[in-house]
Amino acid sequence: MARKGSWNRTQKFGYDVVTVRADANGGNASITPFITGFLDTQKDAFWGRPVYFLQLPDGSLLLSDEQMGAVYRITYGT
């Protein structure tokens, strides 16, 4: 899940990508950071806003960043 970030909070929140896992009934959800670093909590400033994903046939992901106007390709290695 891409959390594009808050715009109307006193302290900024989000600006990251997380995985969310739940049980078969949709309960007991847990959130795990996947991609971080878009937000500098010390300065309460951000440099990117992850927004949308697209999975490619090879399993990699494209992640769009609306702040930078960039698209990042996320791959995995073995």
A tleap script that builds the chain and sets N, CA, C and O, in Angstrom:
source leaprc.protein.ff14SB
mol = sequence {
  NMET ALA ARG LYS GLY SER TRP ASN ARG THR
  GLN LYS PHE GLY TYR ASP VAL VAL THR VAL
  ARG ALA ASP ALA ASN GLY GLY ASN ALA SER
  ILE THR PRO PHE ILE THR GLY PHE LEU ASP
  THR GLN LYS ASP ALA PHE TRP GLY ARG PRO
  VAL TYR PHE LEU GLN LEU PRO ASP GLY SER
  LEU LEU LEU SER ASP GLU GLN MET GLY ALA
  VAL TYR ARG ILE THR TYR GLY CTHR
}
set mol.1.N position { 0.843 -1.155 0.000 }
set mol.1.CA position { 0.000 0.000 0.000 }
set mol.1.C position { 0.899 1.232 0.000 }
set mol.1.O position { 1.786 1.361 0.843 }
set mol.2.N position { 0.668 2.119 -0.932 }
set mol.2.CA position { 1.416 3.378 -0.984 }
set mol.2.C position { 0.665 4.406 -0.140 }
set mol.2.O position { -0.498 4.716 -0.398 }
set mol.3.N position { 1.358 4.925 0.875 }
set mol.3.CA position { 0.753 5.953 1.727 }
set mol.3.C position { 1.369 7.285 1.329 }
set mol.3.O position { 2.461 7.645 1.769 }
set mol.4.N position { 0.644 8.001 0.490 }
set mol.4.CA position { 1.139 9.190 -0.183 }
set mol.4.C position { 1.492 10.315 0.779 }
set mol.4.O position { 2.261 11.204 0.415 }
set mol.5.N position { 0.972 10.305 1.959 }
set mol.5.CA position { 1.346 11.299 2.960 }
set mol.5.C position { 0.233 12.274 3.271 }
set mol.5.O position { -0.665 12.520 2.466 }
set mol.6.N position { 0.329 12.818 4.468 }
set mol.6.CA position { -0.667 13.771 4.950 }
set mol.6.C position { -0.338 15.166 4.440 }
set mol.6.O position { 0.814 15.471 4.133 }
set mol.7.N position { -1.332 15.987 4.356 }
set mol.7.CA position { -1.102 17.370 3.966 }
set mol.7.C position { -1.682 18.318 5.010 }
set mol.7.O position { -1.342 19.501 5.043 }
set mol.8.N position { -2.560 17.790 5.863 }
set mol.8.CA position { -3.260 18.669 6.800 }
set mol.8.C position { -3.036 18.278 8.262 }
set mol.8.O position { -3.919 18.487 9.093 }
set mol.9.N position { -1.885 17.721 8.583 }
set mol.9.CA position { -1.552 17.361 9.961 }
set mol.9.C position { -0.452 18.282 10.470 }
set mol.9.O position { 0.356 18.801 9.699 }
set mol.10.N position { -0.439 18.471 11.774 }
set mol.10.CA position { 0.624 19.268 12.381 }
set mol.10.C position { 1.970 18.595 12.150 }
set mol.10.O position { 2.940 19.261 11.788 }
set mol.11.N position { 2.038 17.278 12.358 }
set mol.11.CA position { 3.247 16.510 12.081 }
set mol.11.C position { 2.953 15.577 10.911 }
set mol.11.O position { 1.977 14.827 10.947 }
set mol.12.N position { 3.781 15.617 9.883 }
set mol.12.CA position { 3.535 14.823 8.678 }
set mol.12.C position { 3.568 13.328 8.973 }
set mol.12.O position { 4.279 12.873 9.870 }
set mol.13.N position { 2.779 12.566 8.198 }
set mol.13.CA position { 2.640 11.127 8.397 }
set mol.13.C position { 2.481 10.448 7.045 }
set mol.13.O position { 1.845 11.000 6.147 }
set mol.14.N position { 3.048 9.263 6.890 }
set mol.14.CA position { 2.914 8.515 5.642 }
set mol.14.C position { 4.178 8.640 4.819 }
set mol.14.O position { 5.281 8.439 5.329 }
set mol.15.N position { 4.024 8.973 3.550 }
set mol.15.CA position { 5.151 9.129 2.630 }
set mol.15.C position { 6.003 7.859 2.602 }
set mol.15.O position { 7.231 7.924 2.636 }
set mol.16.N position { 5.334 6.703 2.540 }
set mol.16.CA position { 6.034 5.433 2.526 }
set mol.16.C position { 5.195 4.372 1.832 }
set mol.16.O position { 4.076 4.635 1.390 }
set mol.17.N position { 5.745 3.184 1.744 }
set mol.17.CA position { 5.038 2.029 1.191 }
set mol.17.C position { 5.098 0.937 2.249 }
set mol.17.O position { 6.160 0.662 2.806 }
set mol.18.N position { 3.961 0.320 2.523 }
set mol.18.CA position { 3.888 -0.725 3.540 }
set mol.18.C position { 3.186 -1.951 2.970 }
set mol.18.O position { 2.456 -1.863 1.983 }
set mol.19.N position { 3.416 -3.094 3.606 }
set mol.19.CA position { 2.626 -4.282 3.303 }
set mol.19.C position { 1.640 -4.468 4.444 }
set mol.19.O position { 1.965 -4.223 5.606 }
set mol.20.N position { 0.441 -4.900 4.106 }
set mol.20.CA position { -0.602 -5.139 5.106 }
set mol.20.C position { -1.035 -6.588 4.977 }
set mol.20.O position { -1.409 -7.045 3.897 }
set mol.21.N position { -0.980 -7.300 6.087 }
set mol.21.CA position { -1.403 -8.702 6.104 }
set mol.21.C position { -2.500 -8.854 7.131 }
set mol.21.O position { -2.430 -8.291 8.224 }
set mol.22.N position { -3.528 -9.631 6.766 }
set mol.22.CA position { -4.645 -9.890 7.670 }
set mol.22.C position { -4.969 -11.376 7.628 }
set mol.22.O position { -4.533 -12.094 6.728 }
set mol.23.N position { -5.743 -11.829 8.615 }
set mol.23.CA position { -6.143 -13.238 8.606 }
set mol.23.C position { -7.268 -13.454 7.586 }
set mol.23.O position { -7.689 -12.505 6.925 }
set mol.24.N position { -7.742 -14.661 7.458 }
set mol.24.CA position { -8.742 -15.014 6.442 }
set mol.24.C position { -10.043 -14.232 6.588 }
set mol.24.O position { -10.779 -14.073 5.614 }
set mol.25.N position { -10.334 -13.743 7.791 }
set mol.25.CA position { -11.558 -12.973 8.027 }
set mol.25.C position { -11.333 -11.471 7.918 }
set mol.25.O position { -12.252 -10.686 8.152 }
set mol.26.N position { -10.122 -11.071 7.565 }
set mol.26.CA position { -9.817 -9.646 7.435 }
set mol.26.C position { -9.433 -8.996 8.744 }
set mol.26.O position { -9.279 -7.776 8.799 }
set mol.27.N position { -9.274 -9.775 9.800 }
set mol.27.CA position { -8.903 -9.226 11.106 }
set mol.27.C position { -7.424 -9.378 11.383 }
set mol.27.O position { -6.665 -9.903 10.568 }
set mol.28.N position { -7.034 -8.909 12.549 }
set mol.28.CA position { -5.648 -9.007 13.017 }
set mol.28.C position { -4.649 -8.485 11.995 }
set mol.28.O position { -3.620 -9.116 11.750 }
set mol.29.N position { -4.944 -7.350 11.404 }
set mol.29.CA position { -4.065 -6.774 10.382 }
set mol.29.C position { -2.749 -6.320 10.992 }
set mol.29.O position { -2.712 -5.776 12.096 }
set mol.30.N position { -1.672 -6.553 10.253 }
set mol.30.CA position { -0.365 -6.052 10.661 }
set mol.30.C position { 0.238 -5.270 9.504 }
set mol.30.O position { 0.086 -5.645 8.342 }
set mol.31.N position { 0.916 -4.190 9.832 }
set mol.31.CA position { 1.528 -3.316 8.839 }
set mol.31.C position { 3.040 -3.412 8.983 }
set mol.31.O position { 3.580 -3.265 10.080 }
set mol.32.N position { 3.721 -3.661 7.860 }
set mol.32.CA position { 5.176 -3.783 7.853 }
set mol.32.C position { 5.750 -2.791 6.837 }
set mol.32.O position { 5.311 -2.772 5.687 }
set mol.33.N position { 6.722 -1.969 7.241 }
set mol.33.CA position { 7.349 -1.052 6.276 }
set mol.33.C position { 8.000 -1.824 5.127 }
set mol.33.O position { 8.625 -2.862 5.344 }
set mol.34.N position { 7.848 -1.309 3.903 }
set mol.34.CA position { 8.446 -1.917 2.714 }
set mol.34.C position { 9.431 -0.955 2.062 }
set mol.34.O position { 10.563 -1.339 1.765 }
set mol.35.N position { 9.019 0.286 1.836 }
set mol.35.CA position { 9.899 1.319 1.287 }
set mol.35.C position { 9.711 2.573 2.135 }
set mol.35.O position { 8.602 3.093 2.258 }
set mol.36.N position { 10.799 3.044 2.711 }
set mol.36.CA position { 10.746 4.244 3.547 }
set mol.36.C position { 11.817 5.221 3.071 }
set mol.36.O position { 12.576 4.918 2.151 }
set mol.37.N position { 11.873 6.364 3.684 }
set mol.37.CA position { 12.908 7.345 3.363 }
set mol.37.C position { 12.401 8.574 2.627 }
set mol.37.O position { 13.172 9.500 2.377 }
set mol.38.N position { 11.135 8.602 2.279 }
set mol.38.CA position { 10.581 9.782 1.608 }
set mol.38.C position { 10.325 10.925 2.595 }
set mol.38.O position { 10.190 12.078 2.184 }
set mol.39.N position { 10.258 10.613 3.891 }
set mol.39.CA position { 9.930 11.593 4.931 }
set mol.39.C position { 11.096 11.724 5.894 }
set mol.39.O position { 11.618 10.724 6.386 }
set mol.40.N position { 11.503 12.955 6.162 }
set mol.40.CA position { 12.502 13.245 7.184 }
set mol.40.C position { 11.752 13.725 8.417 }
set mol.40.O position { 11.333 14.881 8.479 }
set mol.41.N position { 11.577 12.841 9.402 }
set mol.41.CA position { 10.796 13.189 10.597 }
set mol.41.C position { 11.501 14.237 11.454 }
set mol.41.O position { 10.839 14.992 12.166 }
set mol.42.N position { 12.818 14.299 11.399 }
set mol.42.CA position { 13.570 15.298 12.175 }
set mol.42.C position { 13.227 16.718 11.713 }
set mol.42.O position { 13.081 17.631 12.525 }
set mol.43.N position { 13.100 16.883 10.392 }
set mol.43.CA position { 12.807 18.205 9.828 }
set mol.43.C position { 11.334 18.385 9.493 }
set mol.43.O position { 10.913 19.470 9.090 }
set mol.44.N position { 10.537 17.306 9.663 }
set mol.44.CA position { 9.124 17.313 9.293 }
set mol.44.C position { 8.958 17.758 7.832 }
set mol.44.O position { 8.110 18.588 7.504 }
set mol.45.N position { 9.797 17.174 6.973 }
set mol.45.CA position { 9.793 17.515 5.545 }
set mol.45.C position { 9.852 16.226 4.734 }
set mol.45.O position { 10.336 15.201 5.215 }
set mol.46.N position { 9.358 16.286 3.503 }
set mol.46.CA position { 9.373 15.116 2.629 }
set mol.46.C position { 9.966 15.476 1.286 }
set mol.46.O position { 9.961 16.638 0.879 }
set mol.47.N position { 10.481 14.458 0.594 }
set mol.47.CA position { 11.039 14.678 -0.739 }
set mol.47.C position { 10.330 13.838 -1.793 }
set mol.47.O position { 10.648 13.962 -2.976 }
set mol.48.N position { 9.385 12.992 -1.412 }
set mol.48.CA position { 8.654 12.182 -2.377 }
set mol.48.C position { 7.303 11.769 -1.837 }
set mol.48.O position { 7.092 11.732 -0.625 }
set mol.49.N position { 6.381 11.456 -2.748 }
set mol.49.CA position { 5.043 11.003 -2.375 }
set mol.49.C position { 4.672 9.794 -3.230 }
set mol.49.O position { 4.187 9.951 -4.351 }
set mol.50.N position { 4.900 8.577 -2.703 }
set mol.50.CA position { 4.538 7.375 -3.459 }
set mol.50.C position { 3.031 7.288 -3.614 }
set mol.50.O position { 2.287 7.538 -2.666 }
set mol.51.N position { 2.578 6.932 -4.820 }
set mol.51.CA position { 1.135 6.982 -5.077 }
set mol.51.C position { 0.568 5.680 -5.636 }
set mol.51.O position { -0.270 5.058 -4.983 }
set mol.52.N position { 0.991 5.251 -6.807 }
set mol.52.CA position { 0.374 4.104 -7.477 }
set mol.52.C position { 1.388 3.030 -7.827 }
set mol.52.O position { 2.571 3.304 -8.026 }
set mol.53.N position { 0.888 1.779 -7.899 }
set mol.53.CA position { 1.694 0.630 -8.286 }
set mol.53.C position { 1.179 0.032 -9.587 }
set mol.53.O position { -0.001 0.143 -9.921 }
set mol.54.N position { 2.090 -0.600 -10.309 }
set mol.54.CA position { 1.726 -1.440 -11.438 }
set mol.54.C position { 2.667 -2.625 -11.410 }
set mol.54.O position { 3.885 -2.446 -11.420 }
set mol.55.N position { 2.124 -3.838 -11.376 }
set mol.55.CA position { 2.963 -5.029 -11.401 }
set mol.55.C position { 3.209 -5.439 -12.841 }
set mol.55.O position { 2.271 -5.544 -13.631 }
set mol.56.N position { 4.468 -5.670 -13.184 }
set mol.56.CA position { 4.849 -6.092 -14.523 }
set mol.56.C position { 4.853 -7.619 -14.604 }
set mol.56.O position { 4.920 -8.285 -13.571 }
set mol.57.N position { 4.784 -8.186 -15.813 }
set mol.57.CA position { 4.747 -9.644 -15.972 }
set mol.57.C position { 5.922 -10.379 -15.311 }
set mol.57.O position { 5.783 -11.538 -14.922 }
set mol.58.N position { 7.082 -9.710 -15.182 }
set mol.58.CA position { 8.240 -10.376 -14.558 }
set mol.58.C position { 8.178 -10.338 -13.024 }
set mol.58.O position { 9.090 -10.826 -12.357 }
set mol.59.N position { 7.121 -9.767 -12.471 }
set mol.59.CA position { 6.962 -9.709 -11.021 }
set mol.59.C position { 7.458 -8.426 -10.394 }
set mol.59.O position { 7.191 -8.173 -9.219 }
set mol.60.N position { 8.175 -7.610 -11.148 }
set mol.60.CA position { 8.648 -6.343 -10.602 }
set mol.60.C position { 7.469 -5.368 -10.483 }
set mol.60.O position { 6.410 -5.565 -11.080 }
set mol.61.N position { 7.690 -4.321 -9.699 }
set mol.61.CA position { 6.656 -3.317 -9.482 }
set mol.61.C position { 7.139 -1.964 -9.979 }
set mol.61.O position { 8.311 -1.620 -9.831 }
set mol.62.N position { 6.235 -1.205 -10.564 }
set mol.62.CA position { 6.491 0.201 -10.863 }
set mol.62.C position { 5.765 1.021 -9.806 }
set mol.62.O position { 4.592 0.777 -9.522 }
set mol.63.N position { 6.458 1.985 -9.229 }
set mol.63.CA position { 5.883 2.850 -8.200 }
set mol.63.C position { 6.000 4.284 -8.676 }
set mol.63.O position { 7.099 4.754 -8.971 }
set mol.64.N position { 4.879 4.982 -8.754 }
set mol.64.CA position { 4.919 6.381 -9.176 }
set mol.64.C position { 5.085 7.289 -7.961 }
set mol.64.O position { 4.595 7.001 -6.869 }
set mol.65.N position { 5.786 8.384 -8.186 }
set mol.65.CA position { 6.058 9.381 -7.150 }
set mol.65.C position { 5.513 10.710 -7.660 }
set mol.65.O position { 6.085 11.304 -8.574 }
set mol.66.N position { 4.412 11.179 -7.078 }
set mol.66.CA position { 3.773 12.385 -7.594 }
set mol.66.C position { 4.542 13.651 -7.233 }
set mol.66.O position { 4.362 14.676 -7.890 }
set mol.67.N position { 5.376 13.614 -6.230 }
set mol.67.CA position { 6.165 14.789 -5.853 }
set mol.67.C position { 7.292 15.036 -6.850 }
set mol.67.O position { 7.490 16.161 -7.309 }
set mol.68.N position { 8.024 13.979 -7.180 }
set mol.68.CA position { 9.189 14.106 -8.059 }
set mol.68.C position { 8.855 13.883 -9.533 }
set mol.68.O position { 9.689 14.152 -10.398 }
set mol.69.N position { 7.655 13.396 -9.831 }
set mol.69.CA position { 7.301 13.094 -11.210 }
set mol.69.C position { 8.110 11.919 -11.736 }
set mol.69.O position { 8.440 11.858 -12.920 }
set mol.70.N position { 8.425 10.986 -10.843 }
set mol.70.CA position { 9.284 9.855 -11.189 }
set mol.70.C position { 8.521 8.545 -11.098 }
set mol.70.O position { 7.475 8.461 -10.454 }
set mol.71.N position { 9.066 7.516 -11.758 }
set mol.71.CA position { 8.571 6.157 -11.648 }
set mol.71.C position { 9.764 5.287 -11.259 }
set mol.71.O position { 10.795 5.300 -11.931 }
set mol.72.N position { 9.618 4.534 -10.174 }
set mol.72.CA position { 10.675 3.659 -9.693 }
set mol.72.C position { 10.312 2.209 -10.007 }
set mol.72.O position { 9.161 1.801 -9.854 }
set mol.73.N position { 11.300 1.443 -10.445 }
set mol.73.CA position { 11.077 0.019 -10.684 }
set mol.73.C position { 11.663 -0.754 -9.514 }
set mol.73.O position { 12.836 -0.588 -9.176 }
set mol.74.N position { 10.850 -1.594 -8.900 }
set mol.74.CA position { 11.251 -2.364 -7.736 }
set mol.74.C position { 11.373 -3.820 -8.160 }
set mol.74.O position { 10.410 -4.413 -8.647 }
set mol.75.N position { 12.544 -4.389 -7.975 }
set mol.75.CA position { 12.798 -5.777 -8.343 }
set mol.75.C position { 13.284 -6.538 -7.119 }
set mol.75.O position { 13.565 -5.949 -6.075 }
set mol.76.N position { 13.376 -7.831 -7.261 }
set mol.76.CA position { 13.873 -8.666 -6.170 }
set mol.76.C position { 15.010 -9.526 -6.699 }
set mol.76.O position { 15.081 -9.828 -7.890 }
set mol.77.N position { 15.877 -9.906 -5.811 }
set mol.77.CA position { 16.988 -10.766 -6.178 }
set mol.77.C position { 16.984 -12.025 -5.320 }
set mol.77.O position { 16.383 -12.057 -4.247 }
set mol.78.N position { 17.650 -13.043 -5.798 }
set mol.78.CA position { 17.714 -14.265 -5.018 }
set mol.78.C position { 19.115 -14.508 -4.523 }
set mol.78.O position { 19.365 -15.502 -3.841 }
savepdb mol mol.pdb
quit
